[in-house]
Amino acid sequence: MSEYPEYDYDYERIQSAFPGAHTYSVPQSVINEISQYFSLRELLPPEARPLGDDGWHLFDPALLLVASSIREAWGRPLMVNAGGTRYRGWRPPNCATGAPKSAHKEGRALDIVASWQQNRELWQLCLDYPGVREIESIDATPTWVHISVRGDHHGCRIIRP
Ligand SMILES: [Zn+2]
């Protein structure tokens, strides 16, 4: 008998690869929704790709839903990791990039990027978007839009990285 409760994903496999990682039960309907717009491959750093589809369970489903909804409202391509970036989506618990307690390490934040010179417009869309709890100041990070679903405060907080 497993020492862990029942999961609909391979909890032990995730913990053995990334000790202390937050994991979530993510309904298949949510995976279907986000997959229309973002691949798991662009949401994870290369070191997490061996998890396969279990990697979806590193993300808070609330984040996946809000990202899908923003992409739908935006109506144009959006990227997370592209080219040389690797930590704009999920980050491992011991990741040296970014803040030690970053919401990226909880699977509750994404740095999304619009096409050339549209990030400020994207930021305006994301600000106060239903479900977005935190957004980084666009003046601090003009080349991406950091959104997070962390926190139970009311409204959307503008934070500085
Ligand atoms: Zn970020």
Residues whose N, C-alpha, C, O or C-beta is under 5 A from the ligand:
A	BS01	ZN	L110 D111 H146
